[in-house]
Amino acid sequence: MVVLGICGMSGSGKSTLAERIAQSLSCRVLIIGQDCYYRNHSELSFEERMHINYDEPDAFDHDELYADVLALFEGKPIYKKGYDYSKHLRADSGGLLLPPDVLLLEGIHMFLDKRLCALMSLKVYMHVDIDVCLLRRIRRDIRERGRDIDNIREQYLSTVKPMNEQYIMKYIQEADFAVMRGGKNALAIDAICAYIGARLLA
C-alpha cells in the first residue's frame, strides 16, 4: 500500500488535491481526512464546543488516526470515522473501510506525528497564499458548514491564523514536495500520480 500525506493551512486545497489524485488513478484509493479524528466533546454544550480551538494539534486524536492507518497498512479493515461540523461532534458511521492500493491522508497537522510520517511514501505540502486560503475558507464554511461571516472571522483571528503561524507553516520542512496555487494544479497532480504509479509497480 502506498501512503501519501497532504498537509497545509485550512483552505489551501488539501481535500481538492486528494480528490483529483484519486480521480486520476485507476486503482483502489481511500481518502482519510484528519478532521474525522477530532476529539469528541459530547459532554460540553454546543456553545462551549463552539469555542474550542479546533486548529491546535491536541484537537485531534493522533493515536486513533495512527492506529487506523497502521491497521490498513497491515492489511486490516477499519471502522469509518466522521465529523459533523454543524454540531461540532464526531459522527462515526460504523461502516468498514478495506485496505486500498493507495491511501491519501490529508489534514492541517498531518505531519505532526512522526510515527505516521514514517508510513508515508510521499509527503506533500500545500504552499498557498494565506489570503487565498482565507477566501476559500469563507466560501466553504458558509456553503458547506452552515457558518456565518462573524463566526468565521472570530475563529480565524482567534485560532486559525495563530495556529497556522505557530505550527502549520513550519510543516513544509517535513515535506518532500510542495504544491503551489492549490489542489487544482494539474502539473502537480500529474507528477504525484506518476510517482504513485511507479511505487505501485516497484
Contact map, one row per residue, 1 for C-alpha under 8 A:
1110000000000000000000000000000000000000000000000000000000000000000000001000000000000000000000000011111000000000000000000000000000000000000000000000000000000000000000000000000000000000000000000000000100
1111000000000000000000000000000000000000000000000000000000000000000000000000000000000000000000000000111000000000000000011000000000000000000000000000000000000000000000000000000000000000000000000001001100
1111100000000000000000000000000000000000000000000000000000000000000000000000000000000000000000000000011110000000000000111100000000000000000000000000000000000000000000000000000000000000000000000000000000
0111110000000000000000000000000000000000000000000000000000000000000000000000000000000000000000000000011110000000000000011111000000000000000000000000000000000000000000000000000000000000000000000000000000
0011111000000000000000000000000000000000000000000000000000000000000000000000000000000000000000000000000111000110000010010111000000000000000000000000000000000000000000000000000000000000000000000000000000
0001111100000100010000000000000000000000000000000000000000000000000000000000000000000000000000000000000111100100000000000011110000000000000000000000000000000000000000000000000000000000000000000000000000
0000111110000100000000000000000000000000000000000000000000000000000000000000000000000000000000000000000001111110000000000011110000000000000000000000000000000000000000000010000000000000000000000000000000
0000011111010100000000000000000000000000000000000000000000000000000000000000000000000000000000000000000000111000000000000000111000000000000000000000000000000000000000011010000000000000000000000000000000
0000001111110000000000000000000000000000000000000000000000000000000000000000000000000000000000000000000000010000000000000000010001001000000000000000000000000000000100011000000000000000000000000000000000
0000000111111000000000000000000000000000000000000000000000000000000000000000000000000000000000000000000000010000000000000000000000001100100000000000000000000001000000000000000000000000000000000000000000
0000000011111100000000000000000000000000000000000000000000000000000000000000000000000000000000000000000000000000000000000000000000011111100000000000000000000000000000000000000000000000000000000000000000
0000000111111100000000000000000000000000000000000000000000000000000000000000000000000000000000000000000000000000000000000000011100011001000000000000000000000000000000000000000000000110000000000000000000
0000000001111111100000000000000000000000000000000000000000000000000000000000000000000000000000000000000000000000000000000000010000000000000000000000000000000000000000000000000000000111000000000000000000
0000011100111111110000000000000000000000000000000000000000000000000000000000000000000000000000000000000001100000000000000000010000000000000000000000000000000000000000000000000000000110000000000000000000
0000000000001111111000000000000010000000000000000000000000000000000000000000000000000000000000000000000001000000000000000000000000000000000000000000000000000000000000000000000000000010000000000000000000
0000000000001111111100000000000000000000000000000000000000000000000000000000000000000000000000000000000000000000000000000000000000000000000000000000000000000000000000000000000000000011000000000000000000
0000000000001111111110000000000000000000000000000000000000000000000000000000000000000000000000000000000000000000000000000000000000000000000000000000000000000000000000000000000000000111000010000000000000
0000010000000111111111000000001000000000000000000000000000000000000000000000000000000000000000000000000111000000000000000000000000000000000000000000000000000000000000000000000000000010000000000000000000
0000000000000011111111100000001000000000000000000000000000000000000000000000000000000000000000000000000000000000000000000000000000000000000000000000000000000000000000000000000000000000000000000000000000
0000000000000001111111110000000000000000000000000000000000000000000000000000000000000000000000000000000000000000000000000000000000000000000000000000000000000000000000000000000000000011000010000000000000
0000000000000000111111111000000000000000000000000000000000000000000000000000000000000000000000000000000000000000000000000000000000000000000000000000000000000000000000000000000000000000000010011000000000
0000000000000000011111111000111000000000000000000000000000000000000000000000000000000000000000000000000000000000000000000000000000000000000000000000000000000000000000000000000000000000000000000000000000
0000000000000000001111111100000000000000000000000000000000000000000000000000000000000000000000000000000000000000000000000000000000000000000000000000000000000000000000000000000000000000000000000000000000
0000000000000000000111111100000000000000000000000000000000000000000000000000000000000000000000000000000000000000000000000000000000000000000000000000000000000000000000000000000000000000000000001000000000
0000000000000000000011111110100000000000000000000000000000000000000000000000000000000000000000000000000000000000000000000000000000000000000000000000000000000000000000000000000000000000000000001000000000
0000000000000000000000111111000000000000000000000000000000000000000000000000000000000000000000000000000000000000000000000000000000000000000000000000000000000000000000000000000000000000000000000000000000
0000000000000000000000001111100000000000000000000000000000000000000000000000000000000000000000000000110000000000000000000000000000000000000000000000000000000000000000000000000000000000000000000000000000
0000000000000000000000000111110000000000000000000000000000000000000000000000000000000000000000000001110000000000000000000000000000000000000000000000000000000000000000000000000000000000000000000000000000
0000000000000000000001001011111000000000000000000000000000000000000000000000000000000000000000000001111100000000000000000000000000000000000000000000000000000000000000000000000000000000000000000000000000
0000000000000000000001000001111100000000000000000000000000000000000000000000000000000000000000000011011100000000000000000000000000000000000000000000000000000000000000000000000000000000000000000000000000
0000000000000000011001000000111110000000000000000000000000000000000000000000000000000000000000000000001111000000000000000000000000000000000000000000000000000000000000000000000000000000000000000000000000
0000000000000000000000000000011111010000000000000000000000000000000000000000000000000000000000000000001111000000000000000000000000000000000000000000000000000000000000000000000000000000000000000000000000
0000000000000010000000000000001111111000000000000000000000000000000000000000000000000000000000000000000011100000000000000000000000000000000000000000000000000000000000000000000000000000000000000000000000
0000000000000000000000000000000111111100000000000000000000010000100000000000000000000000000000000000000011111100000000000000000000000000000000000000000000000000000000000000000000000000000000000000000000
0000000000000000000000000000000011111100000000000000000000010000000000000000000001100000000000000000000000100000000000000000000000000000000000000000000000000000000000000000000000000000000000000000000000
0000000000000000000000000000000111111100000000000000000000000000000000000000000011100000010000000000000000000000000000000000000000000000000000000000000000000000000000000000000000000000000000000000000000
0000000000000000000000000000000011111110000000000000000000011101100000000000000011100000010000000000000000000000000000000000000000000000000000000000000000000000000000000000000000000000000000000000000000
0000000000000000000000000000000001111111000000000000010000111000000000000000000000100000010000000000000000000000000000000000000000000000000000000000000000000000000000000000000000000000000000000000000000
0000000000000000000000000000000000001111100000000000000000111000000000000000000000000000010000000000000000000000000000000000000000000000000000000000000000000000000000000000000000000000000000000000000000
0000000000000000000000000000000000000111110000000000000000000000000000000000000000000000110000000000000000000000000000000000000000000000000000000000000000000000000000000000000000000000000000000000000000
0000000000000000000000000000000000000011111100001000000000000000000000000000000000000000100000000000000000000000000000000000000000000000000000000000000000000000000000000000000000000000000000000000000000
0000000000000000000000000000000000000001111110000000000000000000000000000000000000000000100000000000000000000000000000000000000000000000000000000000000000000000000000000000000000000000000000000000000000
0000000000000000000000000000000000000000111110000000000000000000000000000000000000000000000000000000000000000000000000000000000000000000000000000000000000000000000000000000000000000000000000000000000000
0000000000000000000000000000000000000000111111011000000000000000000000000000000000000000000000000000000000000000000000000000000000000000000000000000000000000000000000000000000000000000000000000000000000
0000000000000000000000000000000000000000011111111000000000000000000000000000000000000000000000000000000000000000000000000000000000000000000000000000000000000000000000000000000000000000000000000000000000
0000000000000000000000000000000000000000000111111100000000000000000000000000000000000011000000000000000000000000000000000000000000000000000000000000000000000000000000000000000000000000000000000000000000
0000000000000000000000000000000000000000000011111110000000000000000000000000000000000000000000000000000000000000000000000000000000000000000000000000000000000000000000000000000000000000000000000000000000
0000000000000000000000000000000000000000000111111111000000000000000000000000000000000000000000000000000000000000000000000000000000000000000000000000000000000000000000000000000000000000000000000000000000
0000000000000000000000000000000000000000100111111111000000000000000000000000000000000001000000000000000000000000000000000000000000000000000000000000000000000000000000000000000000000000000000000000000000
0000000000000000000000000000000000000000000001111111000000000000000000000000000000000001000000000000000000000000000000000000000000000000000000000000000000000000000000000000000000000000000000000000000000
0000000000000000000000000000000000000000000000111111100000000000000000000000000000000000000000000000000000000000000000000000000000000000000000000000000000000000000000000000000000000000000000000000000000
0000000000000000000000000000000000000000000000011111110000000000000000000000000000000000000000000000000000000000000000000000000000000000000000000000000000000000000000000000000000000000000000000000000000
0000000000000000000000000000000000000000000000000011111100100000000000000000000000000000000000000000000000000000000000000000000000000000000000000000000000000010000000000000000000000000000000000000000000
0000000000000000000000000000000000000100000000000001111100100000000000000000000000000000000000000000000000000000000000000000000000000000000000000000000000000010000000000000000000000000000000000000000000
0000000000000000000000000000000000000000000000000000111110100000000000000000000000000000000000000000000000010000000000000000000000000000000000000000000000000011001000000000000000000000000000000000000000
0000000000000000000000000000000000000000000000000000111111100000000000000000000000000000000000000000000000000000000000000000000000000000000000000000000000000010001000000000000000000000000000000000000000
0000000000000000000000000000000000000000000000000000001111110000000000000000000000000000000000000000000000001001000000000000000000000000000000000000000000000000000000000000000000000000000000000000000000
0000000000000000000000000000000000000000000000000000000111111000000000000000000000000000000000000000000000000000000000000000000000000000000000000000000000000000000000000000000000000000000000000000000000
0000000000000000000000000000000000000110000000000000111111111000000000000000000000000000000000000000000000000000000000000000000000000000000000000000000000000000000000000000000000000000000000000000000000
0000000000000000000000000000000001101110000000000000000011111100000000000000000000000000000000000000000000000000000000000000000000000000000000000000000000000000000000000000000000000000000000000000000000
0000000000000000000000000000000000001110000000000000000001111111100000000000000000000000000000000000000000000000000000000000000000000000000000000000000000000000000000000000000000000000000000000000000000
0000000000000000000000000000000000001000000000000000000000011111110000000000000000000000000000000000000000000000100000000000000000000000000000000000000000000000000000000000000000000000000000000000000000
0000000000000000000000000000000000000000000000000000000000001111111000000000000000000000000000000000000000000000000000000000000000000000000000000000000000000000000000000000000000000000000000000000000000
0000000000000000000000000000000000001000000000000000000000001111111100000000000000000000000000000000000000000000000000000000000000000000000000000000000000000000000000000000000000000000000000000000000000
0000000000000000000000000000000001001000000000000000000000001111111110000000000000000000000000000000000000000000000000000000000000000000000000000000000000000000000000000000000000000000000000000000000000
0000000000000000000000000000000000000000000000000000000000000111111111000000000000000000000000000000000000000000001100000000000000000000000000000000000000000000000000000000000000000000000000000000000000
0000000000000000000000000000000000000000000000000000000000000011111111100000000000000000000000000000000000000000000000000000000000000000000000000000000000000000000000000000000000000000000000000000000000
0000000000000000000000000000000000000000000000000000000000000001111111110000010000000000000000000000000000000000000000000000000000000000000000000000000000000000000000000000000000000000000000000000000000
0000000000000000000000000000000000000000000000000000000000000000111111111000000000000000000000000000000000000000000100000000000000000000000000000000000000000000000000000000000000000000000000000000000000
0000000000000000000000000000000000000000000000000000000000000000011111111100000000000000000000000000000000000000000000000000000000000000000000000000000000000000000000000000000000000000000000000000000000
0000000000000000000000000000000000000000000000000000000000000000001111111111110000000000000000000000000000000000000000000000000000000000000000000000000000000000000000000000000000000000000000000000000000
0000000000000000000000000000000000000000000000000000000000000000000111111111110000000000000000000111000000000000000000000000000000000000000000000000000000000000000000000000000000000000000000000000000000
1000000000000000000000000000000000000000000000000000000000000000000011111111000000000000000000000010000000000000000000000000000000000000000000000000000000000000000000000000000000000000000000000000000000
0000000000000000000000000000000000000000000000000000000000000000000001111111000000000000000000000000000000000000000000000000000000000000000000000000000000000000000000000000000000000000000000000000000000
0000000000000000000000000000000000000000000000000000000000000000000000111111100000000000000000000110000000000000000000000000000000000000000000000000000000000000000000000000000000000000000000000000000000
0000000000000000000000000000000000000000000000000000000000000000000000111111110000000000000000000110000000000000000000000000000000000000000000000000000000000000000000000000000000000000000000000000000000
0000000000000000000000000000000000000000000000000000000000000000000000110011111000000000000000011110000000000000000000000000000000000000000000000000000000000000000000000000000000000000000000000000000000
0000000000000000000000000000000000000000000000000000000000000000000100110001111100000000000000011100000000000000000000000000000000000000000000000000000000000000000000000000000000000000000000000000000000
0000000000000000000000000000000000000000000000000000000000000000000000000000111110000000000011111000000000000000000000000000000000000000000000000000000000000000000000000000000000000000000000000000000000
0000000000000000000000000000000000000000000000000000000000000000000000000000011111000000000111111000000000000000000000000000000000000000000000000000000000000000000000000000000000000000000000000000000000
0000000000000000000000000000000000011000000000000000000000000000000000000000001111100000011111000000000000000000000000000000000000000000000000000000000000000000000000000000000000000000000000000000000000
0000000000000000000000000000000000111000000000000000000000000000000000000000000111110000011110000000000000000000000000000000000000000000000000000000000000000000000000000000000000000000000000000000000000
0000000000000000000000000000000000111100000000000000000000000000000000000000000011111001111100000000000000000000000000000000000000000000000000000000000000000000000000000000000000000000000000000000000000
0000000000000000000000000000000000000000000000000000000000000000000000000000000001111111111000000000000000000000000000000000000000000000000000000000000000000000000000000000000000000000000000000000000000
0000000000000000000000000000000000000000000000000000000000000000000000000000000000111111100000000000000000000000000000000000000000000000000000001000000000000000000000000000000000000000000000000000000000
0000000000000000000000000000000000000000000000000000000000000000000000000000000000011111000000000000000000000000000000000000000000000000000000001110000000000000000000000000000000000000000000000000000000
0000000000000000000000000000000000000000000001000000000000000000000000000000000000011111100000000000000000000000000000000000000000000000000000000000000000000000000000000000000000000000000000000000000000
0000000000000000000000000000000000000000000001001100000000000000000000000000000000111111110000000000000000000000000000000000000000000000000000000000000000000000000000000000000000000000000000000000000000
0000000000000000000000000000000000000001110000000000000000000000000000000000000000111011111000000000000000000000000000000000000000000000000000000000000000000000000000000000000000000000000000000000000000
0000000000000000000000000000000000011111000000000000000000000000000000000000000011110001111100000000000000000000000000000000000000000000000000000000000000000000000000000000000000000000000000000000000000
0000000000000000000000000000000000000000000000000000000000000000000000000000000011110000111110000000000000000000000000000000000000000000000000000000000000000000000000000000000000000000000000000000000000
0000000000000000000000000000000000000000000000000000000000000000000000000000000111100000011111000000000000000000000000000000000000000000000000000000000000000000000000000000000000000000000000000000000000
0000000000000000000000000000000000000000000000000000000000000000000000000000001111000000001111100000000000000000000000000000000000000000000000000000000000000000000000000000000000000000000000000000000000
0000000000000000000000000000000000000000000000000000000000000000000000000000001110000000000111110000000000000000000000000000000000000000000000000000000000000000000000000000000000000000000000000000000000
0000000000000000000000000000000000000000000000000000000000000000000000000000001100000000000011111000000000000000000000000000000000000000000000000000000000000000000000000000000000000000000000000000000000
0000000000000000000000000000000000000000000000000000000000000000000000000000111100000000000001111100000000000000000000000000000000000000000000000000000000000000000000000000000000000000000000000000000000
0000000000000000000000000000000000000000000000000000000000000000000000000000111100000000000000111110000000000000000000000000000000000000000000000000000000000000000000000000000000000000000000000000000000
0000000000000000000000000000000000000000000000000000000000000000000000010011110000000000000000011111000000000000000000000000000000000000000000000000000000000000000000000000000000000000000000000000000000
1000000000000000000000000000010000000000000000000000000000000000000000011011100000000000000000001111100000000000000000000000000000000000000000000000000000000000000000000000000000000000000000000000000000
1000000000000000000000000001110000000000000000000000000000000000000000010000000000000000000000000111111000000000000000000000000000000000000000000000000000000000000000000000000000000000000000000000000000
1100000000000000000000000011100000000000000000000000000000000000000000000000000000000000000000000011111000000000000000000000000000000000000000000000000000000000000000000000000000000000000000000000000100
1111000000000000000000000011110000000000000000000000000000000000000000000000000000000000000000000001111100000000000000000000000000000000000000000000000000000000000000000000000000000000000000000001000000
1111000000000000000000000000111100000000000000000000000000000000000000000000000000000000000000000001111110000000000000000000000000000000000000000000000000000000000000000000000000000000000000000000000000
0011110000000000010000000000111100000000000000000000000000000000000000000000000000000000000000000000011111000000000000000000000000000000000000000000000000000000000000000000000000000000000000000000000000
0011110000000000010000000000001111000000000000000000000000000000000000000000000000000000000000000000001111100100000000000000000000000000000000000000000000000000000000000000000000000000000000000000000000
0000111000000110010000000000001111000000000000000000000000000000000000000000000000000000000000000000000111110100000000000000000000000000000000000000000000000000000000000000000000000000000000000000000000
0000011100000100000000000000000011100000000000000000000000000000000000000000000000000000000000000000000011111100000000000000000000000000000000000000000000000000000000000000000000000000000000000000000000
0000001111000000000000000000000001000000000000000000001000000000000000000000000000000000000000000000000001111100000000000000000000000000000000000000000000000000000000010000000000000000000000000000000000
0000001100000000000000000000000001000000000000000000000010000000000000000000000000000000000000000000000000111111000000000000000000000000000000000000000000000000000000010010000000000000000000000000000000
0000111000000000000000000000000001000000000000000000000000000000000000000000000000000000000000000000000011111111100010000000000000000000000000000000000000000000000000000000000000000000000000000000000000
0000101000000000000000000000000000000000000000000000000000000000000000000000000000000000000000000000000000001111110110000010000000000000000000000000000000000000000000000010010000000000000000000000000000
0000000000000000000000000000000000000000000000000000000010000000000000000000000000000000000000000000000000001111110010000000000000000000000000000000000000000000000000000010000000000000000000000000000000
0000000000000000000000000000000000000000000000000000000000000100000000000000000000000000000000000000000000000111111110000000000000000000000000000000000000000000000000000000000000000000000000000000000000
0000000000000000000000000000000000000000000000000000000000000000000000000000000000000000000000000000000000000011111111000000000000000000000000000000000000000000000000000000000000000000000000000000000000
0000000000000000000000000000000000000000000000000000000000000000010000000000000000000000000000000000000000000000111111100000000000000000000000000000000000000000000000000000000000000000000000000000000000
0000000000000000000000000000000000000000000000000000000000000000010010000000000000000000000000000000000000000010111111110000000000000000000000000000000000000000000000000000000000000000000000000000000000
0000100000000000000000000000000000000000000000000000000000000000000000000000000000000000000000000000000000000111111111110010000000000000000000000000000000000000000000000000000000000000000000000000000000
0000000000000000000000000000000000000000000000000000000000000000000000000000000000000000000000000000000000000000011111110000000000000000000000000000000000000000000000000000000000000000000000000000000000
0010000000000000000000000000000000000000000000000000000000000000000000000000000000000000000000000000000000000000001111111000000000000000000000000000000000000000000000000000000000000000000000000000000000
0111100000000000000000000000000000000000000000000000000000000000000000000000000000000000000000000000000000000000000111111110000000000000000000000000000000000000000000000000000000000000000000000000000000
0111000000000000000000000000000000000000000000000000000000000000000000000000000000000000000000000000000000000000000000111110000000000000000000000000000000000000000000000000000000000000000000000000000000
0011100000000000000000000000000000000000000000000000000000000000000000000000000000000000000000000000000000000000000000011111000000000000000000000000000000000000000000000000001110000000000000000000000000
0001111000000000000000000000000000000000000000000000000000000000000000000000000000000000000000000000000000000010000010011111100000000000000000000000000000000000000000000000011110000000000000000000000000
0001111000000000000000000000000000000000000000000000000000000000000000000000000000000000000000000000000000000000000000000111110000000000000000000000000000000000000000000000001111100000000000000000000000
0000011100000000000000000000000000000000000000000000000000000000000000000000000000000000000000000000000000000000000000000011111000000000000000000000000000000000000000000011001111100000000000000000000000
0000011110011100000000000000000000000000000000000000000000000000000000000000000000000000000000000000000000000000000000000001111100000000000000000000000000000000000000000000000001110110000000000000000000
0000000100010000000000000000000000000000000000000000000000000000000000000000000000000000000000000000000000000000000000000000111110000000000000000000000000000000000000000001000001111100000000000000000000
0000000000010000000000000000000000000000000000000000000000000000000000000000000000000000000000000000000000000000000000000000011111011000000000000000000000000000000000000000000000111100000000000000000000
0000000000000000000000000000000000000000000000000000000000000000000000000000000000000000000000000000000000000000000000000000001111111000000000000000000000000000000000000000000000001000000000000000000000
0000000010000000000000000000000000000000000000000000000000000000000000000000000000000000000000000000000000000000000000000000000111111100000000000000000000000000000000000000000000000000000000000000000000
0000000000000000000000000000000000000000000000000000000000000000000000000000000000000000000000000000000000000000000000000000000011111110000000000000000000000000000000000000000000000000000000000000000000
0000000000110000000000000000000000000000000000000000000000000000000000000000000000000000000000000000000000000000000000000000000111111111000000000000000000000000000000000000000000000000000000000000000000
0000000011110000000000000000000000000000000000000000000000000000000000000000000000000000000000000000000000000000000000000000000111111111100000000000000000000000000000000000000000000000000000000000000000
0000000001100000000000000000000000000000000000000000000000000000000000000000000000000000000000000000000000000000000000000000000001111111110000000000000000000000000000000000000000000000000000000000000000
0000000000100000000000000000000000000000000000000000000000000000000000000000000000000000000000000000000000000000000000000000000000111111111000000000000000000000000000000000000000000000000000000000000000
0000000000110000000000000000000000000000000000000000000000000000000000000000000000000000000000000000000000000000000000000000000000011111111100000000000000000000000000000000000000000000000000000000000000
0000000001100000000000000000000000000000000000000000000000000000000000000000000000000000000000000000000000000000000000000000000000001111111110000000000000000000000000000000000000000000000000000000000000
0000000000000000000000000000000000000000000000000000000000000000000000000000000000000000000000000000000000000000000000000000000000000111111111000000100100000000000000000000000000000000000000000000000000
0000000000000000000000000000000000000000000000000000000000000000000000000000000000000000000000000000000000000000000000000000000000000011111111100000000000000000000000000000000000000000000000000000000000
0000000000000000000000000000000000000000000000000000000000000000000000000000000000000000000000000000000000000000000000000000000000000001111111111000000000000000000000000000000000000000000000000000000000
0000000000000000000000000000000000000000000000000000000000000000000000000000000000000000000000000000000000000000000000000000000000000000111111111111000100000000000000000000000000000000000000000000000000
0000000000000000000000000000000000000000000000000000000000000000000000000000000000000000000000000000000000000000000000000000000000000000011111111111100000000000000000000000000000000000000000000000000000
0000000000000000000000000000000000000000000000000000000000000000000000000000000000000000000000000000000000000000000000000000000000000000001111111110000000000000000000000000000000000000000000000000000000
0000000000000000000000000000000000000000000000000000000000000000000000000000000000000000000000000000000000000000000000000000000000000000000111111100000000000000000000000000000000000000000000000000000000
0000000000000000000000000000000000000000000000000000000000000000000000000000000000001100000000000000000000000000000000000000000000000000000111111110000000000000000000000000000000000000000000000000000000
0000000000000000000000000000000000000000000000000000000000000000000000000000000000000100000000000000000000000000000000000000000000000000000011111111000000000000000000000000000000000000000000000000000000
0000000000000000000000000000000000000000000000000000000000000000000000000000000000000100000000000000000000000000000000000000000000000000000011101111101100000000000000000000000000000000000000000000000000
0000000000000000000000000000000000000000000000000000000000000000000000000000000000000000000000000000000000000000000000000000000000000000000011000111111100000000000000000000000000000000000000000000000000
0000000000000000000000000000000000000000000000000000000000000000000000000000000000000000000000000000000000000000000000000000000000000000010001000011111110000000000000000000000000000000000000000000000000
0000000000000000000000000000000000000000000000000000000000000000000000000000000000000000000000000000000000000000000000000000000000000000000000000001111111000000000000000000000000000000000000000000000000
0000000000000000000000000000000000000000000000000000000000000000000000000000000000000000000000000000000000000000000000000000000000000000000000000011111111100000000000000000000000000000000000000000000000
0000000000000000000000000000000000000000000000000000000000000000000000000000000000000000000000000000000000000000000000000000000000000000010010000011111111110000000000000000000000000000000000000000000000
0000000000000000000000000000000000000000000000000000000000000000000000000000000000000000000000000000000000000000000000000000000000000000000000000000111111111000000000000000000000000000000000000000000000
0000000000000000000000000000000000000000000000000000000000000000000000000000000000000000000000000000000000000000000000000000000000000000000000000000011111111100000000000000000000000000000000000000000000
0000000000000000000000000000000000000000000000000000000000000000000000000000000000000000000000000000000000000000000000000000000000000000000000000000001111111111000000000000000000000000000000000000000000
0000000000000000000000000000000000000000000000000000000000000000000000000000000000000000000000000000000000000000000000000000000000000000000000000000000111111111100000000000000000000000000000000000000000
0000000000000000000000000000000000000000000000000000000000000000000000000000000000000000000000000000000000000000000000000000000000000000000000000000000011111111110000000000000000000000000000000000000000
0000000000000000000000000000000000000000000000000000000000000000000000000000000000000000000000000000000000000000000000000000000000000000000000000000000001111111110000000000000000000000000000000000000000
0000000000000000000000000000000000000000000000000000111100000000000000000000000000000000000000000000000000000000000000000000000000000000000000000000000000111111111000000000000000000000000000000000000000
0000000001000000000000000000000000000000000000000000001000000000000000000000000000000000000000000000000000000000000000000000000000000000000000000000000000111111111100000000000000000000000000000000000000
0000000000000000000000000000000000000000000000000000000000000000000000000000000000000000000000000000000000000000000000000000000000000000000000000000000000011111111110000000000000000000000000000000000000
0000000000000000000000000000000000000000000000000000000000000000000000000000000000000000000000000000000000000000000000000000000000000000000000000000000000001111111111000000000000000000000000000000000000
0000000000000000000000000000000000000000000000000000001100000000000000000000000000000000000000000000000000000000000000000000000000000000000000000000000000000011111111110000000000000000000000000000000000
0000000010000000000000000000000000000000000000000000000000000000000000000000000000000000000000000000000000000000000000000000000000000000000000000000000000000001111111111000000000000000000000000000000000
0000000000000000000000000000000000000000000000000000000000000000000000000000000000000000000000000000000000000000000000000000000000000000000000000000000000000000111111111100000000000000000000000000000000
0000000000000000000000000000000000000000000000000000000000000000000000000000000000000000000000000000000000000000000000000000000000000000000000000000000000000000011111111100000000000000000000000000000000
0000000000000000000000000000000000000000000000000000000000000000000000000000000000000000000000000000000000000000000000000000000000000000000000000000000000000000001111111110000000000000000000000000000000
0000000110000000000000000000000000000000000000000000000000000000000000000000000000000000000000000000000000011000000000000000000000000000000000000000000000000000001111111111000000000000000000000000000000
0000000110000000000000000000000000000000000000000000000000000000000000000000000000000000000000000000000000000000000000000000000000000000000000000000000000000000000111111111000000000000000000000000000000
0000000000000000000000000000000000000000000000000000000000000000000000000000000000000000000000000000000000000000000000000000000000000000000000000000000000000000000011111111100000000000000000000000000000
0000001100000000000000000000000000000000000000000000000000000000000000000000000000000000000000000000000000001011000000000000100000000000000000000000000000000000000000111111111000000000000000000000000000
0000000000000000000000000000000000000000000000000000000000000000000000000000000000000000000000000000000000000000000000000000101000000000000000000000000000000000000000011111111001000000000000000000000000
0000000000000000000000000000000000000000000000000000000000000000000000000000000000000000000000000000000000000000000000000000000000000000000000000000000000000000000000000111111000000000000000000000000000
0000000000000000000000000000000000000000000000000000000000000000000000000000000000000000000000000000000000000010000000000010000000000000000000000000000000000000000000000011111100000000000000000000000000
0000000000000000000000000000000000000000000000000000000000000000000000000000000000000000000000000000000000000000000000000111100000000000000000000000000000000000000000000011111111000000000000000000000000
0000000000000000000000000000000000000000000000000000000000000000000000000000000000000000000000000000000000000000000000000111100000000000000000000000000000000000000000000000011111000000000000000000000000
0000000000000000000000000000000000000000000000000000000000000000000000000000000000000000000000000000000000000000000000000111100000000000000000000000000000000000000000000000001111100000000000000000000000
0000000000000000000000000000000000000000000000000000000000000000000000000000000000000000000000000000000000000000000000000001111000000000000000000000000000000000000000000001001111110000000000000000000000
0000000000000000000000000000000000000000000000000000000000000000000000000000000000000000000000000000000000000000000000000001111100000000000000000000000000000000000000000000000011111110100100000000000000
0000000000000000000000000000000000000000000000000000000000000000000000000000000000000000000000000000000000000000000000000000011100000000000000000000000000000000000000000000000001111100100000000000000000
0000000000000000000000000000000000000000000000000000000000000000000000000000000000000000000000000000000000000000000000000000001110000000000000000000000000000000000000000000000000111111100000000000000000
0000000000011100100000000000000000000000000000000000000000000000000000000000000000000000000000000000000000000000000000000000011100000000000000000000000000000000000000000000000000111111100000000000000000
0000000000011111110100000000000000000000000000000000000000000000000000000000000000000000000000000000000000000000000000000000010000000000000000000000000000000000000000000000000000101111100000000000000000
0000000000001001100100000000000000000000000000000000000000000000000000000000000000000000000000000000000000000000000000000000000000000000000000000000000000000000000000000000000000001111110010000000000000
0000000000000000000000000000000000000000000000000000000000000000000000000000000000000000000000000000000000000000000000000000000000000000000000000000000000000000000000000000000000111111111110000000000000
0000000000000000000000000000000000000000000000000000000000000000000000000000000000000000000000000000000000000000000000000000000000000000000000000000000000000000000000000000000000000001111111000000000000
0000000000000000000000000000000000000000000000000000000000000000000000000000000000000000000000000000000000000000000000000000000000000000000000000000000000000000000000000000000000000000111111100000000000
0000000000000000000000000000000000000000000000000000000000000000000000000000000000000000000000000000000000000000000000000000000000000000000000000000000000000000000000000000000000100000111111110000000000
0000000000000000100110000000000000000000000000000000000000000000000000000000000000000000000000000000000000000000000000000000000000000000000000000000000000000000000000000000000000000001111111111000000000
0000000000000000000000000000000000000000000000000000000000000000000000000000000000000000000000000000000000000000000000000000000000000000000000000000000000000000000000000000000000000000011111111100000000
0000000000000000000000000000000000000000000000000000000000000000000000000000000000000000000000000000000000000000000000000000000000000000000000000000000000000000000000000000000000000000001111111110000000
0000000000000000000010000000000000000000000000000000000000000000000000000000000000000000000000000000000000000000000000000000000000000000000000000000000000000000000000000000000000000000000111111111000000
0000000000000000000010011000000000000000000000000000000000000000000000000000000000000000000000000000000000000000000000000000000000000000000000000000000000000000000000000000000000000000000011111111100000
0000000000000000000000000000000000000000000000000000000000000000000000000000000000000000000000000000000000000000000000000000000000000000000000000000000000000000000000000000000000000000000001111111110000
0000000000000000000000000000000000000000000000000000000000000000000000000000000000000000000000000000000000000000000000000000000000000000000000000000000000000000000000000000000000000000000000111111111000
0100000000000000000000000000000000000000000000000000000000000000000000000000000000000000000000000000010000000000000000000000000000000000000000000000000000000000000000000000000000000000000000011111111100
0000000000000000000000000000000000000000000000000000000000000000000000000000000000000000000000000000000000000000000000000000000000000000000000000000000000000000000000000000000000000000000000001111111110
0000000000000000000000000000000000000000000000000000000000000000000000000000000000000000000000000000000000000000000000000000000000000000000000000000000000000000000000000000000000000000000000000111111111
0100000000000000000000000000000000000000000000000000000000000000000000000000000000000000000000000000000000000000000000000000000000000000000000000000000000000000000000000000000000000000000000000011111111
1100000000000000000000000000000000000000000000000000000000000000000000000000000000000000000000000000100000000000000000000000000000000000000000000000000000000000000000000000000000000000000000000001111111
0000000000000000000000000000000000000000000000000000000000000000000000000000000000000000000000000000000000000000000000000000000000000000000000000000000000000000000000000000000000000000000000000000111111
0000000000000000000000000000000000000000000000000000000000000000000000000000000000000000000000000000000000000000000000000000000000000000000000000000000000000000000000000000000000000000000000000000011111
